[in-house]
Amino acid sequence: MVEQKQKLPLWSKFLVASVVFTLISVFAGGFSLIYGVKRLGESMKDPEEIEATARDIAAFPDPLPAGYNYSVCLHLVPIGLAIVTIEHEPDKQLITFSSIEGTLRGIDQDPLEYGYSSGLNMLTTAAKFTDVIKKGKMLVSSVEMPYILGHTLDVSQKAGEGMIGCMQLPPKQPKKNIFIYALQTTNVPYNQQVTTDLLDSIKGFDGNTLDSSKSSKQTK
């Protein structure tokens, strides 16, 4: 199947096309186009823009738990896409939250399995899964999230481990899809507890605070 050979997920290709089309439309001319790309790059690292993007994805604590820092973001409101990456400073683990509004079109398999086959897209780096270590489920602010933990190979061909999880909100008639990627970027073993500790701190989604006692406890 052609879809299985794609290196980027469908929404990523749509994202790239949309960014190029928007920039060309708004910033006509060579110099203006370069300026537009520069401004987009600057906004991805702007602390206020990063926090605003994070708020559109989930109710993160302010400030983040000790050791966690916002790294970079991408927010394209017209196509309902918001991405924020958080770094755990002590071990350099990256945790990326990607929120996609609406129905995931063009995907003929389970979103989590599709995400696994597409790989980890962290904005600052990327990796692909090479095999599965385990599959499970956990609760994130009372929402059940299936996840896959696996061995990875990053863009520099460095082997490691990472995790991908997927939630559809609300579960029965999803209007928003949230993918959570975790990747260890240094030569230390991937620590899933670092990921779950951050997930435990989330109080809800779409601005709705949920029961904090229903944290990211593994259900399987």
Stockholm file with secondary structure:
# STOCKHOLM 1.0

chainA/1-220         MVEQKQKLPLWSKFLVASVVFTLISVFAGGFSLIYGVKRLGESMKDPEEIEATARDIAAFPDPLPAGYNYSVCLHLVPIGLAIVTIEHEPDKQLITFSSIEGTLRGIDQDPLEYGYSSGLNMLTTAAKFTDVIKKGKMLVSSVEMPYILGHTLDVSQKAGEGMIGCMQLPPKQPKKNIFIYALQTTNVPYNQQVTTDLLDSIKGFDGNTLDSSKSSKQTK
#=GR chainA/1-220 SS CCGGGCSSCHHHHHHHHHHHHHHHHHSCSHHHHHHHHHHHHHHHHCHHHHHHHHHHHBCCCSSCCTTEEEEEEEEEGGGTEEEEEEEETTTTEEEEEEEEESCCTTCCSCHHHHHHHHCEECSSCEEEEEEEEEEEEEEETTEEEEEEEEEEEETTCCEEEEEEEEEEESSSSCSEEEEEEEEECSSSCCCHHHHHHHHHTCCEETTEECCTTSCSCBCC
#=GC SS_cons         CCGGGCSSCHHHHHHHHHHHHHHHHHSCSHHHHHHHHHHHHHHHHCHHHHHHHHHHHBCCCSSCCTTEEEEEEEEEGGGTEEEEEEEETTTTEEEEEEEEESCCTTCCSCHHHHHHHHCEECSSCEEEEEEEEEEEEEEETTEEEEEEEEEEEETTCCEEEEEEEEEEESSSSCSEEEEEEEEECSSSCCCHHHHHHHHHTCCEETTEECCTTSCSCBCC
//
